[in-house]
Amino acid sequence: MSQQVALITGGATGIGKAVALKLAARGVTVVLSGRRRNVGDAAVAEIAAVARNGAQVRFVQNDVTQEDAVKSMIEGVVAEFGRLDMAVNNAAISNETGTLLQSSSQNYRDMVATNILGVYYSMKFEIAQMVRQGHGAIVNLASIAGLNGIAYAGPYGSTKHAVVGLTKSSALDHATQGLRINAVAPGAIRTDIIAAQLSGSDENYNEASISAMHPMNRLGQPEEVANAICWLLSDEASFVTGHVLNVDGGFQAK
Ligand SMILES: NC(=O)c1ccc[n+]([C@@H]2O[C@H](COP(=O)([O-])OP(=O)(O)OC[C@H]3O[C@@H](n4cnc5c(N)ncnc54)[C@H](O)[C@@H]3O)[C@@H](O)[C@H]2O)c1
């Protein structure tokens, strides 16, 4: 079988980069998107160093809030590599903590644009290609905040509830066309997105309180989420679609 190709939005850091490292090491060509070229170029060098069996690594400077740019990016991947086997819709922001009354409407609009519309645009053009080629696997990044109410994280959590909805409904729409569409729901993972909370600048959130939310009483590592994503992308999950896989140190079992 010729080289498989994966697209990972926001793939130059955190969980996305951990997925890219694993896929490239398994011989999958990976295309990372993101807004910052310097961060993207550094990630490409790191990932290329572990790539096997001729897997290629590309960075595309792209903002998932821009529908035309997302369309061009996905068309560009198909033009260069002729296929899109896997997609991880990972790009997201979490730009504040607090109650709804404390939140800023502009911050919420920005989260809706990135976390919901960005996933919607990406899925739209990924699915179109996957339907054309008759196969494909998509994993979206939801969150424990997409399955539960989380105090002081309501606006962000609402965008992740939307990701769960997009995942499940699209999985049904394309279940007979060779597509599998799933999500992961991570607990708190040690990456840039929660760095501000970990520093303890918000009295409601700090390393100890965030750890204590999880029965394992710790944060997760990006690689622990990447393992779950890579399984969902693989043929080992061939009868799994419309599923939201918890990677949360037991949070959802409470
Ligand atoms: N870290 C956690 O605790 C946690 C928990 C649950 C879910 N998640 C989700 O996991 C995913 C990855 O987050 P992470 O923890 O690796 O943090 P991260 O900040 O390292 O990764 C997010 C990436 O998305 C990129 N991005 C943001 N806006 C973008 C845009 N408009 N266009 C393109 N790229 C953009 C960022 O630059 C970054 O590279 C996110 O969807 C996040 O919501 C994270």
The ligand as a MOL file (V3000), in Angstrom:
LIG
                    3D

  0  0  0     0  0            999 V3000
M  V30 BEGIN CTAB
M  V30 COUNTS 44 48 0 0 0
M  V30 BEGIN ATOM
M  V30 1 N -4.3830 20.3670 27.2240 0
M  V30 2 C -5.5540 20.0470 27.7360 0
M  V30 3 O -5.7240 20.0120 28.9600 0
M  V30 4 C -6.7060 19.7010 26.8450 0
M  V30 5 C -7.8140 19.0530 27.4100 0
M  V30 6 C -8.8890 18.7190 26.5960 0
M  V30 7 C -8.8600 19.0220 25.2640 0
M  V30 8 N -7.7670 19.6610 24.7390 0 CHG=1
M  V30 9 C -7.7980 19.9670 23.3100 0
M  V30 10 O -6.6670 19.3820 22.6910 0
M  V30 11 C -6.3560 20.1280 21.5080 0
M  V30 12 C -4.8830 20.4190 21.4640 0
M  V30 13 O -4.5480 21.3060 22.5140 0
M  V30 14 P -3.1640 21.2280 23.2910 0
M  V30 15 O -3.4860 20.8990 24.6700 0
M  V30 16 O -2.2030 20.3920 22.5250 0 CHG=-1
M  V30 17 O -2.7240 22.7680 23.2960 0
M  V30 18 P -1.8670 23.6000 22.2580 0
M  V30 19 O -2.1820 25.0190 22.5450 0
M  V30 20 O -0.4380 23.1640 22.2970 0
M  V30 21 O -2.4460 23.1510 20.8300 0
M  V30 22 C -3.3920 23.8840 20.0830 0
M  V30 23 C -2.7590 24.2550 18.7600 0
M  V30 24 O -3.7560 24.8800 17.9340 0
M  V30 25 C -3.1580 26.0150 17.3230 0
M  V30 26 N -4.1990 26.9610 16.9220 0
M  V30 27 C -4.9540 27.7510 17.7150 0
M  V30 28 N -5.7510 28.5200 16.9510 0
M  V30 29 C -5.5060 28.1940 15.6720 0
M  V30 30 C -6.0180 28.6390 14.4290 0
M  V30 31 N -6.9610 29.6050 14.3500 0
M  V30 32 N -5.5480 28.0600 13.2820 0
M  V30 33 C -4.6030 27.1040 13.3440 0
M  V30 34 N -4.0630 26.6460 14.4880 0
M  V30 35 C -4.5110 27.2000 15.6290 0
M  V30 36 C -2.2430 26.5600 18.4190 0
M  V30 37 O -1.3010 27.4830 17.9110 0
M  V30 38 C -1.6260 25.2660 18.9320 0
M  V30 39 O -0.5240 24.8850 18.1200 0
M  V30 40 C -7.2790 21.3500 21.5490 0
M  V30 41 O -8.4000 21.1090 20.7280 0
M  V30 42 C -7.6870 21.4360 22.9900 0
M  V30 43 O -8.9040 22.1250 23.1650 0
M  V30 44 C -6.6930 19.9930 25.4890 0
M  V30 END ATOM
M  V30 BEGIN BOND
M  V30 1 1 1 2
M  V30 2 2 2 3
M  V30 3 1 2 4
M  V30 4 1 4 5
M  V30 5 2 4 44
M  V30 6 2 5 6
M  V30 7 1 6 7
M  V30 8 2 7 8
M  V30 9 1 8 9
M  V30 10 1 8 44
M  V30 11 1 9 10
M  V30 12 1 9 42
M  V30 13 1 10 11
M  V30 14 1 11 12
M  V30 15 1 11 40
M  V30 16 1 12 13
M  V30 17 1 13 14
M  V30 18 2 14 15
M  V30 19 1 14 16
M  V30 20 1 14 17
M  V30 21 1 17 18
M  V30 22 2 18 19
M  V30 23 1 18 20
M  V30 24 1 18 21
M  V30 25 1 21 22
M  V30 26 1 22 23
M  V30 27 1 23 24
M  V30 28 1 23 38
M  V30 29 1 24 25
M  V30 30 1 25 26
M  V30 31 1 25 36
M  V30 32 1 26 27
M  V30 33 1 26 35
M  V30 34 2 27 28
M  V30 35 1 28 29
M  V30 36 1 29 30
M  V30 37 2 29 35
M  V30 38 1 30 31
M  V30 39 2 30 32
M  V30 40 1 32 33
M  V30 41 2 33 34
M  V30 42 1 34 35
M  V30 43 1 36 37
M  V30 44 1 36 38
M  V30 45 1 38 39
M  V30 46 1 40 41
M  V30 47 1 40 42
M  V30 48 1 42 43
M  V30 END BOND
M  V30 END CTAB
M  END
